[in-house]
Amino acid sequence: MDNKGLSLTGGPFLLVLVLVSSLLLCKNVASMPPCPSGAVNCEVALGDLFDHAVILSHYIHNLSSEMFSEFNKQYAQDRWFFTRAINGCHTSSIPTPEDKEQAQNMHHEDLLNLVLRVLSSWNEPLYHLVTEVRAIQEAPGIQEAPGTQETFAMQEAFSTQETLSTQEALRTQETPNGILSRAIEIEDRNKQLLEGMEKIINRVQHGVRRIEAPSPWLGLPFLQEADKDTRLFALYELIHCLRRDSHKIDNYLKLLKCRIIYDSNC
């Protein structure tokens, strides 16, 4: 083989070929969504799964904070609910880290399972929260005050650099602007977050998976009491606990994303 033939497989030509190939690959990755519509056996990158989960958890926490504030303004302030002791959240039986340092010292698989257990413990309460809020607002003489057209939750969700598909989905939908609409939205997004966490755990955990039962919720009789003030205080407690737990989940997921995706370099 002569020198002319060799020049096509080595030296400057090979360097140019590698650079062009790299540029084309980067272009394709940037323009391609994590999982194209209609794709079969498409596996989303673990980093994208975490991006999606962090956006949802942040969105849920902000919605729950807004809902608590609105419920407090409409139903709780005149009844002085804030002066009454909270009986305790149903998820209090689940051991959780007391601070960031304790959370950082937990093994990531234990923290992932904790997030999943807390989220699944809210399936039943969220269903009844929506049902009872709807019943209260459909009662004669009770109307929900209009909310803002653009919530703080949405603004915060879009301020983070996360996956475009999730941002676009949240941006194009109608913004929840009342207690009931926020409750419905949170119930739906909690289910989506649970599905995402299942995928993350299946990718991260090795060996036999430990499945723990959700924490039981015993608050339904209080939501269905004949006395109106008792029902409203039960709702007040439930939304208070939702805000508390959603804040924990949001912090845990951000910590897990930093640890697993960025090797704690963030």
N, C-alpha and C positions, 0 to 999 in steps of 0.2 A: 504493500500500500504506500503511495507517495505522500509527500508533505501536504499537498493540496487537499487530499482526502482527510488527513488528520485535522486540518484547520477547521473543519466543519463540526468536529465532535469535541473540541477542547478549546482552551484559551479564551479569548474575548468573546467568541461566538457563544460558548457555553454560558458565560456570565450574562450575556444579553438575554439568552433564552430563559434562564432562571428568573431574571428580573421581570420579563414580560409575563411569564407564567404566574409569578407572585401577584402582579398587579391585576391580572384577570381574575385570579382566585379571590382577592380582596373585594373586587367589584361585585362578583357574584354573591359573596356572603353578605355584603352590605345591602344589596338590593333584594335579597331573598328573605321572606318572613321566617320565623322559627319553624313553623309547620304550615306549609301552603294548604289552602283550602282544597279538600278532596284528596289529599295525600294519603297513601296507605303505608302503614308501618313507619310513620315519621316519628323520630325520637327527638324531642326538644332538649336543647342543651341544659345542663343542670343550672348554669348561671341564669338562663332565661326563666327557668321555673322559679328560682329565688326572686328574681326581679318582679315577676308576676305576683308572687306571694306577698312581698313587701308592699307593693302598691295597694293590694287589696286590704291588707291588715291596717295600713295607714288610713285608707279611705273609710274602713269600718269604724276605726277609733274616732275619727273626726265626726262622722255621722252620729255616733252614739253620744259624743260630747254635746253636739248641737241639739240632739233630741232631749238629753237630760236638761239642758238649759231652757229649752222651750217648754218642756213639761213642768219644770219648776216654776216658770213664769205664769203659765196658764192655770195650773191646778194646785201647786204645792205651797207657794208663798203665803197665800191667805190662810192656809191651814197650819202653818208653822211646822211643816214636816221636817225641816232641817234641824229642829230642836229635839226631835225624837231619835232614840237610838236605833241604828240599823241592826236588825236581828242577825245579820250575817249572810254572806253569799253562799249559794249552794256549792260553789266550787272551792270554798275554803277548806274542804276536806282533802283537797289535792295539795300535797306539799310543793311549794314553789320557792324559788330563791328570794331572799329578803332584800337583796340589793344587787347591783351590777357585778360586784366582785364575786358573789356566790354563784351568779349565773355563769360567769366566765370560767369558774372552776368546775362546772358540771360537764360531764362528757357530752359531746354533741348529740349522740344517739339518745341519751336520756332527755336532753332538752327538746329534741324533736318530738319524742313521744309525749312529753309534757304538753307541748303546744297542741298536738293532735287530740289529747284527752280533754283539754280545756275547751277546744273548739267543738268537739262532739258533745260535750256536756251542755252546750247551748242550743242544740237542735230543738228539743221539746219546749224549753222556755221561750224561744223566739217565735215559735208557731203560736203559742198562747198569748204572747205579748201582742202580736199583730191582731189576733182575734178580739182580745179585750179592749185594746185601744180603738178598734173599729166600732165595737159595741158602745163604748162611752161616747164617741163622737157622733154616733147615729142617734143617741138619745135626744128627746125633744129639748130644744133650748140650748144645746151645746154645739158650738161650731169651732172648728180649729182656726186659729188666727193664721193669716197668710204668712209664708216665710219669704226669705230673700230668693231672688231668681238665680243667684250665683253664690253657692255656699263656700265657706272657708275650706271645707273638706276637699272640694274639687280643686280649688286653687293650690292647696298644699300637695295634692296628689300629682298635679302636673308640674310642680316645681322641682321634683326629683328626676334624675336622669335614669329612667327605667325603660322597659320594653315599650316600643311604639304601639304595638297591637293593643295592649291593655289600656294605655293612655287614650288611644283613639276611641276605644269602646266606651270608656267612661265619659269622654268629652262630648260624644255625639248623642248620648242619651239625655233624656229630660232630667234636669236636676231635681232631686227630692227637696221639697220646700215646706214640709210639715211633719208633725209627729208621726202620723200614720204612714205617709209615704217613705219616711226615713226608716221606720220599723220594717216595712216590706222590703226595702232595698237591703237593709242589713241582713235580714233572713236569707235573701237570695245570695248575697255576696259571701256570707258565712259558709254556705254550701259549696260555693266555688273554691273558697280558700281550703276547705276540708279536702276536696278532690285534689287540689294542687299539693297539699301536704302529703297525701297518700303517695303521689308520684315521687315527691322528693325523698320520702322515707324509703320507698322501694329501691331507689337508686343509691342511697347513701348507706343503708344498713346492710350488714353481711350476716349470714347465718340465720338461725331461727329468730323470727321477729316476735317481740314481746307485745302482746295486745292487752291493754288495760281498759276496764269498763269505764264508761262516763260516770261522772259524779251524779248521783240521783238528785232530782229536783222535786221538792215537796210543796211548792208554793201555789199550786193550782187552786186549792180550796179558798185561799185568801183572795185570789183574783176574782173568785165567783161569789164572794160574800154578798149578802143582801144589803149591808150597810155601805153606802157610797164612799164614805171617808176611808173605810177599811180597804176597799178595792183600790182606791187611788193611792193609798200609802203602799200597798203591795206592788203596784206598778212603779211607784217612785223608787222603792228598794230594788226592784228588778233592773230598772234602767241604770240606777247607780252602780249595781254590780256589773252590768254589761260594759259601762264606761271603764270601770276599774280593770276588768279582765281584758278588754280590747287593747288597753294601754300596755298591759304586760305582754300580750302576744306580739304587739307591734315591736316592742323593745327586744324580745327574744329572737324574733325573726331577723331583725337588723344585725344582731350579734352573731347569729348563726351564718348569715350570708357573708359577713366579714371574715368569720373564722374558716368556713368551708371553701368559699369561692376565692377569697383573697389571702388565705393563709394568715389571717389576723393582721394583715398589712393595710389597715384603713382607719 
